[in-house]
Amino acid sequence: MRKMLIFGAVSLFTLTVVSLGTGQEATEQGCRQTLQANCTTCHGLKKICNKLDQQDADWKKIVANMGQKGNLSQEVQDTVVTCLTTTKEPKKLVCGQ
């Protein structure tokens, strides 16, 4: 089961990286998929959406801590941080708000 989850995460990451380079719409879609696939594994979407309102959050530190607990690769962590820090409205992107 664990190998299947790891394979799924790697596959999703590969698709996300490919989609990130194909334009703004694909970037938003790739970020949405990455955040939902990796963050909702441990947290409910509601909890994540509430945290996305934080001003000046140190996402790199937060994601590193969560990535260690969730056993996320450095590439996935970097993608999540990039999505949270370069997307204009991450809450709207992930939560539809």
TIRO-2110 file (N, C-alpha, C; in Angstrom, 1 decimal):
// TIRO-2110
0.8, -1.2, 0.0, N, 1, A
0.0, 0.0, 0.0, CA, 1, A
0.9, 1.3, 0.0, C, 1, A
1.9, 1.3, 0.8, N, 2, A
2.8, 2.4, 0.9, CA, 2, A
3.5, 2.7, -0.4, C, 2, A
4.0, 1.6, -1.1, N, 3, A
4.6, 1.7, -2.4, CA, 3, A
3.7, 2.3, -3.4, C, 3, A
2.4, 1.9, -3.3, N, 4, A
1.4, 2.4, -4.2, CA, 4, A
1.2, 3.9, -4.0, C, 4, A
1.1, 4.4, -2.7, N, 5, A
1.0, 5.8, -2.4, CA, 5, A
2.2, 6.6, -2.9, C, 5, A
3.4, 6.0, -2.7, N, 6, A
4.6, 6.7, -3.2, CA, 6, A
4.6, 6.8, -4.7, C, 6, A
4.3, 5.7, -5.4, N, 7, A
4.2, 5.7, -6.8, CA, 7, A
3.2, 6.8, -7.3, C, 7, A
2.0, 6.8, -6.6, N, 8, A
1.0, 7.8, -7.0, CA, 8, A
1.5, 9.2, -6.8, C, 8, A
2.2, 9.5, -5.7, N, 9, A
2.7, 10.8, -5.4, CA, 9, A
3.8, 11.2, -6.5, C, 9, A
4.6, 10.3, -6.8, N, 10, A
5.7, 10.6, -7.8, CA, 10, A
5.0, 10.8, -9.2, C, 10, A
4.0, 10.0, -9.5, N, 11, A
3.4, 10.2, -10.8, CA, 11, A
2.7, 11.6, -10.8, C, 11, A
2.0, 11.9, -9.7, N, 12, A
1.3, 13.2, -9.7, CA, 12, A
2.3, 14.4, -9.8, C, 12, A
3.4, 14.2, -9.1, N, 13, A
4.5, 15.3, -9.1, CA, 13, A
5.0, 15.4, -10.6, C, 13, A
5.2, 14.3, -11.2, N, 14, A
5.7, 14.4, -12.6, CA, 14, A
4.7, 15.1, -13.5, C, 14, A
3.5, 14.8, -13.4, N, 15, A
2.4, 15.5, -14.2, CA, 15, A
2.3, 16.9, -13.8, C, 15, A
2.5, 17.2, -12.5, N, 16, A
2.4, 18.6, -12.1, CA, 16, A
3.6, 19.4, -12.7, C, 16, A
4.8, 18.9, -12.6, N, 17, A
5.9, 19.6, -13.2, CA, 17, A
5.7, 19.8, -14.7, C, 17, A
5.3, 18.9, -15.4, N, 18, A
5.0, 19.0, -16.8, CA, 18, A
4.0, 20.1, -17.1, C, 18, A
2.9, 20.1, -16.3, N, 19, A
1.8, 21.1, -16.5, CA, 19, A
2.2, 22.5, -16.1, C, 19, A
3.2, 22.6, -15.1, N, 20, A
3.6, 23.9, -14.6, CA, 20, A
4.3, 24.7, -15.7, C, 20, A
4.9, 24.1, -16.7, N, 21, A
5.6, 24.8, -17.7, CA, 21, A
4.7, 25.1, -19.0, C, 21, A
3.4, 24.9, -18.9, N, 22, A
2.6, 25.0, -20.2, CA, 22, A
1.7, 26.2, -20.1, C, 22, A
1.9, 27.2, -19.2, N, 23, A
1.1, 28.4, -19.2, CA, 23, A
0.4, 28.6, -17.9, C, 23, A
-0.2, 29.8, -17.8, N, 24, A
-0.9, 30.2, -16.5, CA, 24, A
-2.0, 29.2, -16.1, C, 24, A
-2.9, 28.9, -17.0, N, 25, A
-4.0, 28.0, -16.6, CA, 25, A
-3.4, 26.6, -16.1, C, 25, A
-2.4, 26.1, -16.8, N, 26, A
-1.8, 24.8, -16.4, CA, 26, A
-1.1, 25.0, -15.1, C, 26, A
-0.5, 26.1, -14.8, N, 27, A
0.2, 26.4, -13.6, CA, 27, A
-0.8, 26.3, -12.4, C, 27, A
-1.9, 27.0, -12.6, N, 28, A
-2.9, 27.0, -11.5, CA, 28, A
-3.5, 25.6, -11.3, C, 28, A
-3.7, 24.9, -12.4, N, 29, A
-4.2, 23.5, -12.3, CA, 29, A
-3.2, 22.6, -11.6, C, 29, A
-1.9, 22.8, -12.0, N, 30, A
-0.9, 22.0, -11.4, CA, 30, A
-0.7, 22.3, -9.9, C, 30, A
-0.8, 23.5, -9.5, N, 31, A
-0.7, 23.9, -8.1, CA, 31, A
-1.9, 23.3, -7.4, C, 31, A
-3.1, 23.5, -7.9, N, 32, A
-4.3, 23.0, -7.3, CA, 32, A
-4.1, 21.5, -7.0, C, 32, A
-3.7, 20.8, -8.0, N, 33, A
-3.6, 19.3, -7.9, CA, 33, A
-2.5, 19.0, -6.9, C, 33, A
-1.4, 19.6, -6.9, N, 34, A
-0.3, 19.4, -6.0, CA, 34, A
-0.7, 19.6, -4.6, C, 34, A
-1.3, 20.8, -4.3, N, 35, A
-1.7, 21.1, -3.0, CA, 35, A
-2.7, 20.2, -2.4, C, 35, A
-3.7, 19.9, -3.3, N, 36, A
-4.8, 19.0, -2.8, CA, 36, A
-4.3, 17.6, -2.6, C, 36, A
-3.5, 17.1, -3.5, N, 37, A
-3.0, 15.7, -3.4, CA, 37, A
-2.0, 15.5, -2.2, C, 37, A
-1.2, 16.5, -1.9, N, 38, A
-0.2, 16.3, -0.9, CA, 38, A
-0.6, 16.8, 0.5, C, 38, A
-1.3, 17.9, 0.5, N, 39, A
-1.7, 18.5, 1.8, CA, 39, A
-3.0, 17.9, 2.4, C, 39, A
-3.9, 17.5, 1.6, N, 40, A
-5.1, 16.9, 2.1, CA, 40, A
-4.9, 15.4, 2.5, C, 40, A
-3.8, 14.9, 2.3, N, 41, A
-3.5, 13.5, 2.8, CA, 41, A
-3.5, 13.5, 4.3, C, 41, A
-3.0, 14.6, 4.9, N, 42, A
-3.0, 14.6, 6.4, CA, 42, A
-4.1, 15.6, 7.0, C, 42, A
-4.4, 16.6, 6.2, N, 43, A
-5.3, 17.6, 6.7, CA, 43, A
-6.6, 17.7, 5.8, C, 43, A
-7.7, 18.0, 6.4, N, 44, A
-8.9, 18.3, 5.7, CA, 44, A
-8.7, 19.6, 4.9, C, 44, A
-9.5, 19.7, 3.8, N, 45, A
-9.4, 20.9, 3.0, CA, 45, A
-9.8, 22.1, 3.7, C, 45, A
-10.8, 21.9, 4.6, N, 46, A
-11.3, 23.1, 5.4, CA, 46, A
-10.2, 23.7, 6.3, C, 46, A
-9.4, 22.8, 6.9, N, 47, A
-8.3, 23.3, 7.8, CA, 47, A
-7.2, 24.0, 6.9, C, 47, A
-6.9, 23.4, 5.8, N, 48, A
-5.9, 24.0, 4.9, CA, 48, A
-6.4, 25.4, 4.4, C, 48, A
-7.7, 25.5, 4.0, N, 49, A
-8.2, 26.8, 3.5, CA, 49, A
-8.2, 27.8, 4.6, C, 49, A
-8.4, 27.5, 5.9, N, 50, A
-8.4, 28.4, 7.0, CA, 50, A
-7.0, 29.0, 7.2, C, 50, A
-6.0, 28.1, 7.0, N, 51, A
-4.6, 28.5, 7.1, CA, 51, A
-4.1, 29.4, 6.0, C, 51, A
-4.7, 29.3, 4.8, N, 52, A
-4.2, 30.0, 3.7, CA, 52, A
-4.4, 31.5, 3.8, C, 52, A
-5.2, 31.9, 4.8, N, 53, A
-5.4, 33.4, 5.0, CA, 53, A
-4.3, 34.1, 5.7, C, 53, A
-3.3, 33.3, 6.3, N, 54, A
-2.3, 33.9, 7.1, CA, 54, A
-1.4, 34.8, 6.3, C, 54, A
-1.2, 36.0, 6.8, N, 55, A
-0.4, 37.0, 6.2, CA, 55, A
1.1, 36.7, 6.7, C, 55, A
2.0, 36.9, 5.7, N, 56, A
3.4, 36.7, 6.0, CA, 56, A
3.8, 35.4, 6.6, C, 56, A
3.0, 34.4, 6.3, N, 57, A
3.4, 33.0, 6.7, CA, 57, A
4.7, 32.6, 6.2, C, 57, A
5.5, 31.9, 7.0, N, 58, A
6.8, 31.4, 6.5, CA, 58, A
6.5, 30.0, 5.9, C, 58, A
6.0, 30.0, 4.7, N, 59, A
5.5, 28.8, 4.0, CA, 59, A
6.7, 27.8, 3.9, C, 59, A
7.9, 28.2, 3.7, N, 60, A
9.0, 27.3, 3.5, CA, 60, A
9.2, 26.5, 4.8, C, 60, A
9.2, 27.2, 5.9, N, 61, A
9.3, 26.5, 7.2, CA, 61, A
8.2, 25.6, 7.5, C, 61, A
6.9, 26.1, 7.3, N, 62, A
5.7, 25.3, 7.5, CA, 62, A
5.7, 24.1, 6.7, C, 62, A
6.0, 24.2, 5.4, N, 63, A
6.0, 23.1, 4.4, CA, 63, A
7.1, 22.1, 4.8, C, 63, A
8.3, 22.6, 5.2, N, 64, A
9.4, 21.7, 5.5, CA, 64, A
8.9, 20.8, 6.7, C, 64, A
8.3, 21.4, 7.7, N, 65, A
7.8, 20.7, 8.9, CA, 65, A
6.8, 19.7, 8.5, C, 65, A
5.8, 20.1, 7.7, N, 66, A
4.7, 19.2, 7.3, CA, 66, A
5.3, 18.1, 6.4, C, 66, A
6.2, 18.5, 5.5, N, 67, A
6.8, 17.6, 4.6, CA, 67, A
7.6, 16.5, 5.3, C, 67, A
8.2, 16.8, 6.4, N, 68, A
9.0, 15.8, 7.2, CA, 68, A
8.0, 14.9, 7.8, C, 68, A
6.9, 15.4, 8.4, N, 69, A
5.9, 14.5, 9.0, CA, 69, A
5.2, 13.6, 8.0, C, 69, A
5.0, 14.2, 6.8, N, 70, A
4.3, 13.5, 5.7, CA, 70, A
5.2, 12.7, 4.8, C, 70, A
6.5, 12.8, 5.0, N, 71, A
7.5, 12.1, 4.2, CA, 71, A
7.4, 12.5, 2.7, C, 71, A
7.3, 13.8, 2.5, N, 72, A
7.2, 14.4, 1.1, CA, 72, A
8.6, 14.6, 0.6, C, 72, A
8.9, 14.4, -0.6, N, 73, A
10.2, 14.6, -1.2, CA, 73, A
10.5, 16.1, -1.2, C, 73, A
11.7, 16.5, -1.4, N, 74, A
12.1, 17.9, -1.4, CA, 74, A
11.5, 18.5, -2.6, C, 74, A
11.4, 17.8, -3.7, N, 75, A
10.8, 18.4, -5.0, CA, 75, A
9.3, 18.7, -4.7, C, 75, A
8.6, 17.9, -4.1, N, 76, A
7.2, 18.2, -3.8, CA, 76, A
7.1, 19.4, -2.8, C, 76, A
7.9, 19.4, -1.8, N, 77, A
7.9, 20.5, -0.9, CA, 77, A
8.2, 21.8, -1.6, C, 77, A
9.2, 21.8, -2.5, N, 78, A
9.5, 23.0, -3.3, CA, 78, A
8.4, 23.5, -4.1, C, 78, A
7.7, 22.5, -4.7, N, 79, A
6.5, 22.8, -5.6, CA, 79, A
5.4, 23.5, -4.7, C, 79, A
5.2, 22.9, -3.6, N, 80, A
4.1, 23.4, -2.7, CA, 80, A
4.4, 24.8, -2.3, C, 80, A
5.7, 25.1, -1.9, N, 81, A
6.1, 26.4, -1.4, CA, 81, A
6.0, 27.4, -2.6, C, 81, A
6.4, 27.0, -3.8, N, 82, A
6.3, 27.9, -5.0, CA, 82, A
4.8, 28.2, -5.2, C, 82, A
4.0, 27.2, -5.2, N, 83, A
2.6, 27.5, -5.4, CA, 83, A
2.0, 28.4, -4.4, C, 83, A
2.3, 28.3, -3.1, N, 84, A
1.8, 29.1, -2.1, CA, 84, A
2.4, 30.5, -2.1, C, 84, A
3.6, 30.7, -2.6, N, 85, A
4.2, 32.0, -2.6, CA, 85, A
4.1, 32.8, -3.9, C, 85, A
3.9, 32.1, -5.0, N, 86, A
3.9, 32.8, -6.3, CA, 86, A
2.5, 32.9, -6.9, C, 86, A
1.5, 32.2, -6.4, N, 87, A
0.2, 32.3, -6.8, CA, 87, A
-0.5, 33.5, -6.2, C, 87, A
-1.2, 34.3, -7.0, N, 88, A
-1.8, 35.5, -6.4, CA, 88, A
-2.8, 35.2, -5.3, C, 88, A
-3.7, 34.2, -5.5, N, 89, A
-4.7, 33.9, -4.5, CA, 89, A
-4.7, 32.4, -4.3, C, 89, A
-3.8, 31.9, -3.4, N, 90, A
-3.7, 30.5, -3.2, CA, 90, A
-5.0, 29.9, -2.6, C, 90, A
-5.7, 30.7, -1.8, N, 91, A
-6.9, 30.2, -1.2, CA, 91, A
-8.0, 30.0, -2.2, C, 91, A
-8.1, 31.0, -3.2, N, 92, A
-9.0, 30.8, -4.3, CA, 92, A
-8.7, 29.6, -5.1, C, 92, A
-7.4, 29.5, -5.4, N, 93, A
-6.9, 28.4, -6.2, CA, 93, A
-7.3, 27.0, -5.6, C, 93, A
-7.0, 26.9, -4.3, N, 94, A
-7.2, 25.6, -3.7, CA, 94, A
-8.6, 25.4, -3.2, C, 94, A
-9.2, 26.4, -2.7, N, 95, A
-10.5, 26.3, -1.9, CA, 95, A
-11.7, 26.8, -2.7, C, 95, A
-11.4, 27.5, -3.8, N, 96, A
-12.5, 28.0, -4.7, CA, 96, A
-13.2, 29.2, -4.0, C, 96, A
-12.5, 29.9, -3.1, N, 97, A
-13.0, 31.0, -2.4, CA, 97, A
-12.4, 32.3, -2.9, C, 97, A
END
